[in-house]
């Protein structure tokens, strides 16, 4: 992408992340993603959101569920700029939400159950990696 744009800018400019970018905006996380960081985002592509039921998608974006949305989206972001070769060497990563992501490197890199797709979209304050599934923190996953 560009080292002239922040992570928030890059998400908004890339059509394959339009649903995630809208969620970030609705959650009020754009300012966080404009901070110096660095951050790494495991961003679900638009197809990942089609795996959710229509009811879950509707609930996810309701204003009264903003805290859950922030919790879910923060679970996709880690501190530090981690490029894909380094991700392949990790077994876990702590999210800004406070829980760890499980990382496996068998038959491709997986973040929890999500497969790492397009990689290393660099921004001025970090990097974005596409994933094919929305990650749900334990607290949210139990409620779903």
Secondary structure as GFF3:
##gff-version 3
##sequence-region A 1 144
A	DSSP	alpha_helix	7	13	.	.	.	ID=ss1
A	DSSP	three_ten_helix	15	17	.	.	.	ID=ss2
A	DSSP	alpha_helix	18	27	.	.	.	ID=ss3
A	DSSP	three_ten_helix	32	34	.	.	.	ID=ss4
A	DSSP	beta_strand	39	44	.	.	.	ID=ss5
A	DSSP	alpha_helix	46	49	.	.	.	ID=ss6
A	DSSP	alpha_helix	54	60	.	.	.	ID=ss7
A	DSSP	three_ten_helix	63	65	.	.	.	ID=ss8
A	DSSP	alpha_helix	66	74	.	.	.	ID=ss9
A	DSSP	beta_strand	77	79	.	.	.	ID=ss10
A	DSSP	alpha_helix	84	87	.	.	.	ID=ss11
A	DSSP	beta_strand	92	94	.	.	.	ID=ss12
A	DSSP	beta_strand	100	105	.	.	.	ID=ss13
A	DSSP	beta_strand	109	111	.	.	.	ID=ss14
A	DSSP	beta_strand	114	115	.	.	.	ID=ss15
A	DSSP	beta_strand	121	123	.	.	.	ID=ss16
A	DSSP	beta_strand	126	131	.	.	.	ID=ss17
A	DSSP	alpha_helix	138	143	.	.	.	ID=ss18
###
